[in-house]
Amino acid sequence: MNAMFDTVVRHDASFDVLEFRIGRTNDEPSFVSMRVTAKGHAALTDLLEELVSLGCRVARAEDVHVVAADRDGCAPEDFYSTTNHHTSVRIGGQWLAVDRQRMDAAIVVENGRASCRKLREIRKGDQVVCGIGGIKIVPEFQARDRLGFAFMSNEISSERRVETGVARIAGMMRAAKEAGERIAFVAGPVVVHTGGGSYFCDLIRHGYVDVLLAGNAIAVHDVEQALYGTSLGVDMESGRAIEGGHRHHMRAINAIYRAGGLREAVRTGVLRSGVMYECIRRNVDYILAGSIRDDGPLPDTVMNLVEAQDRYTEALQGVTLVLVLSTMLHGIGVGNMLPAWVRLVCVDINPAVVTKLADRGSSQTIGIVTDVGLFLRQLASALHD
């Protein structure tokens, strides 16, 4: 409610509270009715758009306004841009839940259904929701509490809470597996560099990883460690740089190319350990999305950005818990694809990475600021216990 009032003031508008009822339990909603006044039609529209994204609904009862797209890949000028919260649209006097909820998409109504679509997915003639009338958003705040997810709802957990946080996350992972739900990990190469690869392999072997979303680097250095015992040329046992070790990651890439890819490398015995080996042996879905800085890249890496985004999105369907391990780029990308009711844990030694993920709209994010290798070690131990 403070955010709503602050939004009105920030837009140089005014408000009058007409009715206010406070919910007395976590399950009983609060209700407020207020009149907002702005200095012009454009200013009022901008204000209402922001209020709707906070969970407000325009009081007058009206169906959603749709406009046909005039070309492929383009929405009408005033299309409604979605949030990641539960959204419904009013059609024929009935509220219809929007499918495939995600932020920064348009809503298309077709055959009695409403669904989120990225701009590039819109086709000429699609009925696109425009304006803010007939749109209802329900933020996810209470659901986080009911899921036991508010144990670190303050912005970032401090170092002294790492063990407590790990224990609670382990509990959520156990509960997810018992309920038949899917868990996704978004992992950066630091998982290998910090010595966390062996503990991550342990999670895979025990069925706690259903989807691995990553870039080219984690696979390259995972293979490097499996073949040469180094990561970025540093011996993983002694911590010392190996003479000529800077070439190891390129030799690892070459070995995988010679084998015909990661799966062929596992099948032929070239690759016999490591994260990618365990994913392939355990039939864990993995998608490697490439970038401009990639060495190689590995033949398994998807270098087409649009294809990589689509494959990430598809792999996340049905996932209820996501853990982001020291990868800002892929972590923010995945956060943008998730609805707000999917629990999101970000682990990074840099607190700025943790806060940035939440600041980009993934308000359900909780963070643990620690070394990711230490985190994986504690997590594997907690799951065994």
C-alpha positions in Angstrom: 0.0 0.0 0.0 2.9 2.4 0.7 4.2 1.6 -2.8 0.8 2.6 -4.2 0.6 5.9 -2.3 4.2 6.7 -3.2 3.5 6.0 -6.8 0.7 8.5 -6.9 2.8 11.2 -5.3 5.7 10.5 -7.6 3.5 11.0 -10.6 2.5 14.4 -9.1 -1.1 13.2 -8.7 -3.4 13.0 -5.7 -5.5 10.3 -4.1 -8.5 10.0 -1.8 -9.1 6.7 0.2 -12.8 5.8 -0.2 -12.8 2.5 1.7 -10.2 0.5 3.6 -10.6 -3.0 5.1 -7.7 -4.7 6.8 -7.3 -8.5 6.5 -6.9 -10.1 10.0 -5.1 -13.2 8.9 -2.5 -14.2 6.3 -5.3 -15.8 4.3 -7.8 -12.9 4.6 -7.0 -10.2 2.0 -7.0 -6.5 2.7 -9.0 -4.1 0.5 -8.7 -0.5 -0.4 -10.7 1.6 -2.7 -9.2 5.0 -3.7 -9.8 7.7 -6.3 -6.7 9.0 -8.1 -6.6 12.3 -9.9 -3.9 13.5 -12.3 -3.3 16.6 -14.4 -4.1 15.2 -17.8 -5.2 12.0 -19.6 -1.6 11.0 -20.5 -0.4 11.5 -16.9 -3.4 9.5 -15.6 -2.7 6.6 -18.0 0.9 6.4 -17.0 -0.1 6.4 -13.3 -2.8 3.7 -13.8 -0.4 1.5 -15.7 2.1 1.5 -12.8 -0.7 1.0 -10.2 -2.1 -2.0 -12.1 1.4 -3.6 -12.0 1.3 -3.3 -8.2 -1.9 -5.3 -8.0 -4.5 -2.5 -8.4 -7.5 -2.8 -10.6 -9.5 -0.1 -12.4 -12.8 0.0 -10.5 -15.2 0.3 -13.5 -16.2 -3.1 -14.8 -15.2 -3.6 -18.4 -13.8 -6.2 -20.6 -10.3 -6.2 -21.8 -9.5 -4.2 -24.9 -7.9 -6.1 -27.7 -6.4 -4.9 -31.0 -5.3 -7.0 -34.0 -1.6 -7.0 -34.7 -0.9 -5.5 -38.1 2.3 -7.4 -38.8 4.5 -10.2 -37.6 6.7 -9.5 -34.6 5.0 -6.2 -33.7 2.3 -5.4 -31.1 -0.1 -2.5 -31.3 1.3 0.8 -30.0 -0.4 0.7 -26.5 -0.1 -3.1 -25.9 -0.1 -4.1 -22.2 3.4 -5.3 -21.1 3.2 -8.0 -18.5 4.6 -8.5 -15.1 5.6 -11.9 -13.6 2.6 -12.0 -11.2 -0.6 -13.9 -11.6 -2.6 -12.0 -14.2 -6.2 -12.4 -15.4 -8.1 -10.6 -18.2 -11.8 -9.9 -18.3 -13.6 -11.4 -21.3 -17.4 -11.6 -21.7 -17.8 -10.5 -18.1 -15.6 -13.5 -16.8 -12.0 -13.4 -15.5 -9.7 -15.6 -17.5 -6.2 -16.6 -16.1 -3.3 -15.8 -18.4 -1.1 -18.8 -19.4 2.7 -19.0 -19.5 3.1 -16.0 -17.2 6.3 -14.1 -17.5 7.5 -10.5 -17.4 8.0 -8.2 -20.5 5.6 -10.0 -22.8 2.3 -9.2 -24.5 -1.0 -11.0 -23.9 -2.8 -12.6 -26.8 -6.4 -13.8 -26.6 -7.2 -16.7 -28.8 -10.0 -19.4 -28.8 -11.1 -18.5 -25.3 -7.6 -18.5 -23.9 -5.1 -15.8 -22.9 -1.4 -16.3 -22.9 1.9 -14.4 -22.7 3.9 -14.1 -25.9 7.2 -12.4 -26.6 7.0 -9.7 -29.2 8.8 -11.9 -31.7 6.1 -14.6 -31.4 3.2 -12.3 -32.3 1.7 -12.9 -35.7 -0.4 -10.6 -37.9 -4.0 -10.8 -36.8 -3.3 -11.9 -33.3 -5.7 -10.3 -30.8 -3.4 -8.4 -28.4 -4.5 -6.9 -25.1 -4.1 -3.1 -25.0 -4.5 -0.5 -22.3 -5.1 -1.4 -18.7 -8.9 -1.9 -18.6 -10.1 -5.4 -17.7 -6.7 -6.5 -16.3 -6.2 -7.9 -12.8 -2.9 -8.7 -11.1 -2.4 -10.7 -7.9 1.1 -10.3 -6.4 2.6 -13.3 -4.8 3.6 -12.0 -1.4 1.4 -14.3 0.7 2.2 -17.4 -1.3 5.9 -16.9 -0.5 5.1 -17.2 3.3 2.9 -20.2 2.8 5.7 -21.9 0.9 8.1 -21.3 3.8 10.1 -19.1 1.6 10.2 -15.9 3.8 13.0 -17.1 6.0 15.4 -14.6 4.3 12.9 -12.1 2.9 15.2 -9.3 3.9 17.2 -8.2 0.9 20.4 -10.3 1.4 21.3 -12.9 4.0 24.5 -12.2 5.9 27.4 -14.6 6.1 26.3 -15.7 9.6 23.1 -17.1 8.2 24.6 -19.3 5.4 24.2 -22.6 7.3 20.6 -21.8 8.3 19.8 -20.8 4.8 21.4 -23.9 3.3 19.4 -26.1 5.7 16.1 -24.4 4.7 16.9 -24.7 1.0 17.8 -28.4 1.5 14.4 -28.8 3.1 12.6 -27.1 0.1 14.5 -29.4 -2.3 13.5 -32.5 -0.4 9.9 -31.4 -0.3 10.0 -30.6 -4.1 11.3 -34.1 -4.9 8.7 -35.8 -2.7 6.0 -33.8 -4.4 7.3 -34.8 -7.9 8.2 -31.2 -8.7 11.1 -30.1 -10.9 14.3 -28.2 -9.7 16.4 -26.2 -12.1 20.0 -25.0 -11.5 21.5 -22.0 -13.4 25.3 -22.4 -13.0 28.4 -20.5 -13.9 32.0 -21.7 -14.3 32.8 -20.6 -10.8 31.1 -23.9 -9.7 34.1 -25.7 -11.1 36.7 -23.1 -10.2 35.8 -23.1 -6.5 35.9 -26.9 -6.3 32.1 -27.2 -6.1 31.9 -29.5 -9.1 32.1 -32.7 -7.2 29.4 -31.7 -4.8 27.2 -30.6 -7.7 27.7 -34.0 -9.2 26.5 -35.5 -5.9 23.3 -33.5 -6.2 22.8 -34.8 -9.8 23.4 -38.4 -8.8 20.8 -38.1 -6.0 18.1 -36.7 -8.3 18.0 -33.1 -7.1 18.9 -31.6 -10.5 16.2 -31.9 -13.2 17.4 -29.1 -15.5 20.8 -27.4 -15.9 20.9 -24.1 -17.6 24.4 -22.6 -18.2 26.8 -21.2 -20.7 29.7 -22.6 -22.6 32.3 -21.9 -19.9 31.1 -24.3 -17.2 31.1 -27.2 -19.6 34.5 -26.3 -21.0 36.2 -26.1 -17.5 34.3 -29.1 -16.3 35.7 -31.1 -19.2 39.2 -29.5 -18.5 39.0 -30.7 -14.9 37.9 -34.2 -16.0 40.7 -34.6 -18.5 43.6 -32.7 -16.9 42.6 -32.1 -13.3 42.8 -28.3 -13.7 40.5 -25.4 -14.1 41.8 -22.4 -15.9 45.2 -24.1 -15.7 45.2 -24.3 -11.9 45.6 -27.7 -10.4 42.4 -28.5 -8.4 44.2 -30.4 -5.7 47.2 -28.2 -5.0 45.8 -24.9 -6.1 49.0 -24.2 -8.1 49.2 -23.0 -11.7 50.4 -25.8 -13.9 53.1 -25.0 -16.5 51.4 -24.8 -19.8 48.0 -25.2 -18.0 46.6 -22.1 -19.8 46.3 -24.3 -22.9 44.2 -27.1 -21.1 40.8 -25.6 -21.7 41.6 -25.3 -25.5 42.8 -28.9 -25.5 39.5 -29.9 -23.7 37.5 -28.2 -26.4 39.5 -29.9 -29.1 38.9 -33.3 -27.4 35.2 -32.8 -27.4 35.1 -31.7 -31.0 37.2 -34.7 -32.0 34.7 -37.0 -30.1 31.7 -35.3 -31.9 30.2 -33.5 -28.9 29.7 -34.1 -25.2 27.3 -37.0 -25.5 29.5 -38.8 -27.9 32.5 -38.1 -25.6 30.6 -39.9 -22.8 29.5 -42.7 -25.0 33.0 -43.4 -26.3 34.7 -43.1 -22.9 36.6 -39.9 -23.7 34.7 -38.1 -20.8 34.3 -40.2 -17.7 33.6 -37.8 -14.9 32.3 -34.3 -14.1 29.1 -32.3 -14.2 28.4 -32.8 -17.9 29.2 -36.5 -17.6 26.7 -37.0 -14.7 24.0 -34.9 -16.5 24.3 -37.1 -19.6 24.5 -40.4 -17.7 21.4 -39.4 -15.5 19.4 -38.0 -18.5 19.3 -34.5 -16.9 18.2 -31.9 -19.4 21.0 -29.3 -20.0 21.1 -26.3 -22.3 24.3 -24.3 -22.9 23.7 -20.8 -24.2 26.6 -19.2 -25.9 28.0 -15.6 -25.8 30.4 -13.5 -27.8 33.3 -14.3 -25.4 33.1 -18.1 -25.7 36.2 -20.1 -26.6 35.4 -22.8 -29.1 32.6 -22.9 -28.4 31.7 -26.6 -27.7 29.6 -28.2 -30.4 26.8 -28.6 -27.8 26.5 -24.8 -27.2 23.6 -23.0 -28.7 25.0 -19.9 -30.3 21.7 -18.6 -31.8 20.4 -16.3 -29.0 16.7 -16.6 -29.9 16.9 -20.3 -30.0 18.7 -20.4 -26.7 16.1 -18.2 -25.1 13.3 -20.4 -26.4 15.0 -23.6 -25.2 15.6 -22.1 -21.7 11.9 -21.0 -21.5 10.7 -24.5 -22.5 13.0 -26.2 -20.1 11.6 -24.1 -17.2 8.0 -25.2 -17.7 6.8 -27.0 -14.6 9.9 -26.0 -12.6 9.0 -24.9 -9.0 12.4 -24.1 -7.6 15.4 -22.5 -9.3 18.9 -22.1 -7.8 21.3 -19.6 -9.5 24.9 -20.3 -8.8 27.4 -17.4 -9.5 26.2 -16.4 -12.9 24.8 -12.9 -13.2 24.1 -13.0 -17.0 22.2 -16.3 -17.1 20.7 -15.7 -13.7 19.0 -12.5 -14.7 18.0 -14.0 -18.0 16.3 -16.9 -16.3 14.7 -14.6 -13.7 13.0 -12.7 -16.5 11.5 -15.9 -17.8 9.9 -17.0 -14.5 6.5 -16.3 -13.0 6.7 -14.8 -9.5 5.4 -18.0 -7.8 8.5 -20.0 -8.8 11.0 -19.8 -5.9 14.3 -18.3 -6.9 17.6 -18.6 -4.8 20.7 -16.7 -5.9 24.1 -17.7 -4.5 27.0 -15.4 -5.2 30.1 -14.1 -3.4 29.3 -10.6 -4.7 26.2 -9.1 -3.0 25.7 -6.8 -6.0 24.8 -9.8 -8.1 22.2 -10.9 -5.6 20.5 -7.5 -5.4 20.6 -6.9 -9.1 18.6 -10.0 -9.8 15.8 -8.8 -7.5 16.1 -5.3 -8.8 15.4 -6.5 -12.3 11.9 -7.5 -11.4 12.4 -11.0 -9.9 11.0 -9.9 -6.6 10.7 -13.5 -5.3 14.5 -13.8 -5.2 16.3 -14.5 -1.9 20.0 -14.4 -1.8 22.9 -16.1 0.0 26.2 -14.2 -0.1 28.9 -16.8 0.1 31.5 -18.8 -1.9 29.5 -21.1 -4.2 31.9 -24.0 -3.7 31.3 -23.8 0.1 27.6 -23.5 -0.5 27.5 -26.7 -2.6 29.5 -28.6 -0.1 27.1 -27.6 2.7 24.1 -28.2 0.6 25.2 -31.7 -0.4 26.0 -32.5 3.3 22.6 -31.1 4.4 20.8 -33.3 1.8 22.7 -36.4 3.0 21.8 -35.6 6.6 
